[in-house]
Every structure is written in C-alpha cells, then in structure tokens.
Amino acid sequence: MNSSIQLLLRDDSAALQTALQLDFSSARIEVQCLLQAVLQVNRAYLFTHPERILSDAESSRYHALFARRLQGEPVAYLLGEREFFGLNFKVTPATLIPRPDTELLVELALAKIPQQGVYRVLDMGTGSGAIALSIAYARPNAQVWAVDFSEAALQIAQENQRALQLKNVTLLQSDWFAALAQQRFDMIVSNPPYIEFDDVHLSQGDVRFEPLTALASGADGLDDIRRIASQALQHLNPQGWLMFEHGYDQAAAVREILQQAGLKNIFSAQDLAGIERVTGGCAR
C-alpha cells in the first residue's frame, strides 16, 4: 500500500536526516520539496491534506527521486531548478547550485549600480547565470555581460535568460577576459572557484555532484581570483568596482591580492552569519 503525505514527511525526513547527517528541519524541507514537485502542489497543500495517499505513479516517481537524494544527489539537480534572489533558475550538473550566500554579492552590486543611465556590468564565471541575470532583472538600465568557459553552463544560462525575458544581457564563452578584447566595464563581479584543490569538503555533501572546475582553484584556492584581479584594471572604467565572493577564511588574502593589483577603497562585507564573504575594490 502506498503511503500518505503525513507518513512520508515523518519517516523519510528521519531517514534523510540519518543518511546525510542533516538537521531534521532541513531534511523535512527537502522531503517537502520532492513531494511538491511530484504532486505539483504548493507547500500549504501538504499541510492541509496530510492524509492524501499517493497514487502508484506518484509513489513510483517520488521514491525514485528520494532514493537518489539518499545517495547524496542535490535536490536542486533532482528538480532541475533553484530559487535565487527571488527568481527561479534552471540548474544541471554542468552548473553550480546558486546558494543564499551569493545573494550578498548581488545586493552589494545593486547598491552601487544607479537606477538610471547606462552602466556596464561583467559577471565572470556565470554558470547558471544567477548573478548576472539577477542584476539585469533588478536594473533594466544596466548592460550586463556574462562569461563562462563552459559551453554547457552557458546553454543553461541562455535558457534562464530566455525564461526571464531579459534583453539587457550578453552571454559569451570566454576563458575569463580572453574573449573580451579591450572592452571596459563599470563593474566586474565574480563568484569564481575558490576552494583548495585538496580540500576534503570536495568529497562530501552536495559538492560531490557539482563541477570541480567551478569549485577548486589551486593549492590555496585563490589562483582564479589572482588571475582576474591581475587583469581587472585593463577592463575597468575609472572608479569602476571589482567584487568577489570568496571562502569564509579568505577575506584578508583577497584584500591583499586587490591591493597588489592596484585597486583602492578595498573592503570586505559580512554575510548574515557575520562571515566576511565578499571583498571588493575600486579602480583609480
């Protein structure tokens, strides 16, 4: 006999908590997300219809997804989407999964982009396009460029651009600045790879399923940040800003990199947990 919504929420949340070492609240939210996707309902429906029994087809699909999640596959990849900055983005294993931490970078960028007038923004290593498209959505006057080395990632970003019907975004395949010639921008933002290549966390949790090239960058995780920073002034207009998301313990090192690259007004900003998560500087 197939199970009810109530029993699945109770039993599978507990199973997921044990298997993946999640807190029970997070595990329950993940089970809710899977049930919402399978049943095509909102979260309120789950709470108002706890007695509903899944049909054979629904049960089969749900249990197939749940079995994959038990093996560690991220919910965002199972469902093919993730919410970021109030927008829905398609994601696949070709792209990183947008995370709430990265919303700080978007917030800081928007605070510096005027509501009116032409303003050119470059997002480097765009992946699903979450940063670039969120900025473009909030600032229709901005001209947003987004580059990525991965053709597969750019295809996902293009799909997200079409879904959001954004006309002020240009997507380009490029190895960082390689395809940008002498173009200049008023702001460059990036959430580049910043994990040490031998970090044990790369073999744990959701990141096991994400593209390694979008995660790791050299022995100290800072190779790509150094590479971008060293060329940034060649592509920034006067008073233009360069801002990076980085690791929880990298702010001081990134500030030093930006100083050596010749930027001024260098700062680091904390996320909601009080961790310095974004560091930036201004062209002279």
N, C-alpha and C positions, 0 to 999 in steps of 0.2 A: 504493500500500500504506500502511495506517495505521502510525503509529509506536508504539514501545514506551514504557513509562513512563520507562525509563532515558534514551532519546534525547530525549524531551520535556523532562525535567528538565535535561539538558545544554544542548540547543540553545535552548530557549525562555527559560531563565534568562539565557543570554548575550544573547539578543535584547532581553529586557526590561531588562536592565542598561544596554544601549546606548541604547535608545529613551527611557527615563525617567531616565537618569543615576542609577540606584540602585547600591548596592554589591551584589556578586554574591550574598552571603548573603541579603540582603533579597529580591532578585529570585527566588532559588531557593525561599524560603519562600512567596512569592506563587504561584509555579507549583504548588508542593505543595498549597496551599490550593484552587486551582482543580481540580486532579486529584482531591483528596479529595472535593470536592463532586460532581463529575461521576460518579466511580466509587462514591461512597457508602462510602468506606473510611477508616480512620484512617491517620495518617502512617506508622506502623510497617509497614503493608501495602505502601506504596510502596517501602520499602527491602527488604522480603523477597520482593517479586515484580517486580523491575525489568524482567524480560523480557516481562511481560504486554503483549500488543498490544491497543490499544483497538478496540472494535467500531466499525462505521460510525456508529451512533447516538451512541456515546460520543465518538468523534472529532469529529463534527459539533458537538456541544454544547460540547466543550472548546475547539475552535478559535474558535467564536463568542464565547465568554467571553474568550479570550486576545486576540482582535482588539480587543475593547472596552477591555481593560486596556492594550494597546499605545497606545491613543489617550488614555490617562491616567485613565480612569474608575476610581474607587477599588474595590479588591477587596471592601470591606465592602458597597458598593452592588451589586456584581455578585452577591454571595452572599446579600445581604439580611440579614446579621447580623454582629455583632462582639462578642467577649468583653470584658467589663469587670468588674473586681473579682471574678473567678471565676464570673460569671454570663453567660449569653448574652442579647443584646439584638437585637431586630429593628431594623434601620435602613433608611431610604429617603432619597432626595434631599430630603425635607422636614425631615430632622433632621441635626444634626451627627453625625459619626462619633466615638463615645467614644474617647478617647485615654488611654494609660497615665499621662500627666502629671496627668490629672484625678483619678486614684486617690489622690493626696496629699490632696486636699480631703476625700475620703470618710474617709480614715484620720484626719485631724485632727478631723473632726466626730465620728467614733465615739469618739475618745479623750475627748471632753467629754460624751458622752451616757451617762447612767447605765444600767447593765444592768437596773435595776428602777425602777418608778414611771413616772408619766405624764410625758412630755417632748414638747413640740410643736416640730416642725421644719418650716421652709418652704424649699423649693427654688425659686429664681426663674429662669425661662427653662429649663425642664426638658428640652425636646427629646424625645429617646427615653425619658427618664425614668431614665437610667443612674444619676445621683447619688441622686435621691430613692429609687428602688427598691432600690439597694444598701444605703442606710442603713436603710430599712424592713426589709429582709431580715435584716440583722445585728442590728437592735434591734426585735424584735417588740413591745416595750412602748411604743415611740415612736409618736406620732401624726404622720404625715408628710403635709404638704400640698405640692403641686407645681403651679406655674402656668406657662403659656406663652401668648403672644399668638397663636400659630399653631394653628388648629384641626387642620390636617393633622398637625402634630407631636404634638398631644395624642392623636390617634387611635392613633398608633404607641405612645405611652406607655401608653395604655389596653390595647393588645394585649400589651405587655410585662408590665403589671401582672397581667393575666389568666393569662398563661403562668407567671408566678412564684407565682400564687395568693396574692397579698398583700392582706390585708383592712385593713391599717392605713395606707392611702394614699388621699388625696383629691386628684383631679386637677381643675383649674379653669382655664378660659380667662380670661386677665386680662392687661391691659397693666401689667406689674409689679404694684403694690399696688392698682390701680384697683378690682378686684372683691372685695377682702378686707375692706372696711368698717373696723371698729375691732378686728379680730382681732389678737391678740398671740401671740408665739411665744417659745420659749426659745432658738431658734437659727434664723438665716437663712443659707443658703448659696447661692452662685451662681457659675456659670461663664458670665458674660454675654459679649456681643460686646465685644472689647477691641482690635481691630486698627484702625489708622488707615485711613480710607476710601480713601486714595490709595496704600496700601502695595502695592508691586509684587508681593509674595508672593500677593496675592489672585488674580493671573492665572497662578499657577504651581502645579504639582503637584495633589494631591487637592483642595485647597480650591476649585479652579475649578468643581467639581461640587457643592459644598456651598452651602446657602442663605446668601446675602450678608447678610441681616438678622440672622443668628445669628453673624456674624463681625465686621463692621465697626461702629464706633460713634464717629463724629465725627472731627474733624481730628487729635486726639491719641489716639483710641481709648478715651477714658475717659468719654464722655458718659453711658453707661448706668450705669457704676459710680458716678458722681456722683449720678445720679438716684436710684438705690437707696439709697445711703448717706444722702442728704439726708432721706429719709423713714423710715429704718430704726428710729430711736428711737421713732417713733409705733407701731411694731408689734413691739417687743422687750419682753419682760418684764424686770424688774430683774435684772441680772447675765447677761442673755441675750447670745449671741455672734452677730456678723456676720462671715462669712468669704467672700472672693472668690478664685477663680483669676484670674490676670491674665498679661500678657505678660512676657517674660524681662527687660525693662528698665523695668518699670513699678512695682516694689515701693515705691520712695521716694515716687513721686507718689500711689500709693494710700494709703500711710500718712498722707500729708498730708491727703488727702480725708477719711479716717476721723477724723483729729484735728479737722478743721474741722467735721465732723458731730457732734462731741461724744462720741465713743467714747473709752474708756480701755483700758489694758493692751494697746496696739496691738503687734502682732508680725508678722513675715514668716517663712515657713518655706521651706526649700530642698528641691528635688526631688533625685533620685538623682544628677543631673548637677551639683549644687551651685548651681543657679539658684533665686533667690527666686521661687517660683511661686504661693504662696498668702499673702495678707495678711488679718488679721482684727483685730477689736477687740471690747470688751465694753461693754454698756450700764451706766450708772451706777446 
